[in-house]
Amino acid sequence: MATTQRTYSFEAPAELADHLTSARAALGKLASEAPDVDAWTVREVEMGLARIRRDAPELAADSAGLMRAAVELVVDVIEKVAAGVGLADDLRAWERDDAEGDAFRRGALRASAPVWQDD
């Protein structure tokens, strides 16, 4: 069964094209990056939709504005989750290599122990 298609258009900043390209590249990698990416993505979409609903009165009368908001939401979510996954990898690597920080934290905990305890 053939379906009819329609082209939609809306005005957006020129850099949206670059963001779309990077989001498209990141989207394919996200599923294999971390096990909790799906849940994180859902939470981000829910928060984004809440922001769109907040602006619903002005978007209800502007279909181009709604389309732009939807595209920006998808791009923002993908970029945010992809950046977060990258930061999580960096944090795990830092924790593995942070012997000095670990020694500092242990020393701080010992120093904060009550001084009134008998040795």
Long-range contacts (C-beta under 8 A, 24 or more apart in sequence): 8-64, 8-67, 9-64, 10-64, 10-65, 10-67, 10-68, 10-71, 11-64, 11-68, 12-68, 12-71, 12-72, 16-71, 16-72, 16-75, 19-75, 19-79, 20-71, 20-75, 22-79, 23-74, 23-75, 23-78, 23-79, 23-82, 26-78, 26-79, 26-82, 27-78, 29-82, 30-78, 30-81, 30-82, 30-85, 33-82, 33-85, 34-85, 34-88, 37-81, 37-85, 40-81, 40-84, 41-77, 41-78, 41-81, 44-76, 44-77, 44-80, 44-81, 45-73, 45-77, 48-73, 48-76, 48-77, 49-73
